[in-house]
Amino acid sequence: MARLSHPREAKRLAVVGVGFARFPQAGHQPYLAWVSDSLDPPHAWRARPRTAFAAHISHLPADRSFAIASYGQRLPAEGLAELRRAVQRVLDHGSGPIAVARLTTELIQAVAATNQAVGDNVMCMILTRDGVTPGNPSIRTLPIPLVPGASHADRFRVFNDYAGEPICTYIPGNPEAVLFYGPMSVCKDVAMWAGAFGPTQALASLPSGNPFPPYSLSFLR
């Protein structure tokens, strides 16, 4: 960061992670953690970045059923408020995480339509409390449409045998896109690089090679 030839105000970085962990007093809880030079706890974006990085971790309070956090670009206040209301309605009706994922994706892509700093291709990961199983780091994907132009409803369909295990889905900003991508998964020194699916001619045009260094991951017990 120090060597980048940009004004200090332009050099901002936030690395954000969410998941489940066991806390001394609260037990097994969903948490959010970040390392950043530009954030103040819990989610405030600073007017000027720090000269050093800071870290923050917090779990979901017992009196709250969900939390929404946005980083990088500020969401319009009315959009964020509507998302909170919509998520609350979903939870009140007993719908699962797929419905929440669809609402969030639609808001991101709506913001991307008017803000060029926001990408419109969304990789959506869904991890439930019951799906956290140390020693079994499997990830399933939602159905991948075989024809361009599939609706959001088609991209968020759930298999009948879905039992809460970790799942992912890729939603391109252009509904006519013919390439679909998978996430990069790392567990205990074993990595699966992001898979790509689509017509063979389109896949042949993709750059080859591994742009990522090796990582390792240890489960919290």
Secondary structure as GFF3:
##gff-version 3
##sequence-region A 1 221
A	DSSP	three_ten_helix	8	10	.	.	.	ID=ss1
A	DSSP	beta_strand	14	23	.	.	.	ID=ss2
A	DSSP	beta_strand	27	36	.	.	.	ID=ss3
A	DSSP	beta_strand	39	40	.	.	.	ID=ss4
A	DSSP	beta_strand	44	45	.	.	.	ID=ss5
A	DSSP	beta_strand	54	59	.	.	.	ID=ss6
A	DSSP	alpha_helix	77	92	.	.	.	ID=ss7
A	DSSP	alpha_helix	97	112	.	.	.	ID=ss8
A	DSSP	beta_strand	122	126	.	.	.	ID=ss9
A	DSSP	beta_strand	140	141	.	.	.	ID=ss10
A	DSSP	alpha_helix	152	155	.	.	.	ID=ss11
A	DSSP	beta_strand	167	171	.	.	.	ID=ss12
A	DSSP	beta_strand	180	181	.	.	.	ID=ss13
A	DSSP	beta_strand	185	187	.	.	.	ID=ss14
A	DSSP	beta_strand	190	192	.	.	.	ID=ss15
A	DSSP	beta_strand	196	197	.	.	.	ID=ss16
A	DSSP	alpha_helix	200	204	.	.	.	ID=ss17
###
